[in-house]
């Protein structure tokens, strides 16, 4: 699985995407993932831990069919990237708003029964995490330094607000799932650039 230095991608690509850039707040839940605090007050996530947790998360997700995985991506940047992943792999994706009852109310028009979910914003998408917990659905979440990990089964410490950071997450997720599904035989066959997952989909919808 490794591409360079034992990582999914080279450290330079991670750094360019800003996956390690946190916020000026660090919750107790995220203490173990933080490398340092910069002079400007920004907390920096340990890059090796980002890669390690991504690797483990992808290995977990490979146990499921794409249609069994629901990605909750209600913010614009995560939604843009999630749409691209859906087109290439076939995940279920929830965009813009998570409707209460989606995982708990069988009479809801939005009702879904995923085997596992990926949440991009634990704060804004807390209801999705709570409902998944109620229904015993495993949860993976992209967790920034200012987030708590309530209802999260597996934490990916990462900048969950930046366009480039979210793009590289979905780029990697798509690549790994396409490898697992046999759509590509090795990384050289994955022809989509990272910025493909930054392309605008939701901004123009008003």
Rosetta blueprint (number, residue, H / E / L):
1 X L
2 X L
3 X L
4 X E
5 X L
6 X L
7 X E
8 X L
9 X L
10 X L
11 X H
12 X H
13 X H
14 X H
15 X H
16 X H
17 X H
18 X L
19 X L
20 X L
21 X E
22 X L
23 X L
24 X L
25 X L
26 X L
27 X L
28 X H
29 X H
30 X H
31 X H
32 X H
33 X H
34 X E
35 X E
36 X E
37 X E
38 X L
39 X L
40 X L
41 X L
42 X L
43 X E
44 X E
45 X E
46 X L
47 X H
48 X H
49 X H
50 X H
51 X H
52 X H
53 X H
54 X H
55 X H
56 X H
57 X H
58 X H
59 X H
60 X H
61 X H
62 X L
63 X L
64 X L
65 X L
66 X H
67 X H
68 X H
69 X E
70 X E
71 X E
72 X E
73 X E
74 X L
75 X L
76 X H
77 X H
78 X H
79 X H
80 X H
81 X H
82 X H
83 X H
84 X H
85 X H
86 X H
87 X H
88 X H
89 X H
90 X L
91 X L
92 X E
93 X E
94 X E
95 X E
96 X L
97 X L
98 X L
99 X L
100 X L
101 X L
102 X L
103 X L
104 X L
105 X L
106 X L
107 X L
108 X L
109 X L
110 X L
111 X L
112 X L
113 X L
114 X L
115 X L
116 X E
117 X E
118 X E
119 X E
120 X L
121 X L
122 X L
123 X L
124 X L
125 X L
126 X H
127 X H
128 X H
129 X H
130 X H
131 X H
132 X H
133 X H
134 X H
135 X L
136 X L
137 X L
138 X E
139 X E
140 X E
141 X E
142 X E
143 X E
144 X L
145 X L
146 X L
147 X L
148 X L
149 X L
150 X L
151 X L
152 X L
153 X L
154 X E
155 X E
156 X E
157 X E
158 X L
159 X L
160 X L
161 X L
162 X L
163 X H
164 X H
165 X H
166 X H
167 X H
168 X H
169 X H
170 X H
171 X H
172 X H
173 X H
174 X H
175 X H
176 X H
177 X H
178 X H
179 X H
180 X H
181 X H
182 X L
183 X L
184 X L
185 X L
186 X L
187 X H
188 X H
189 X H
190 X L
191 X L
192 X L
193 X L
194 X H
195 X H
196 X H
197 X H
198 X H
199 X L
200 X L
201 X L
202 X L
203 X H
204 X H
205 X H
206 X L
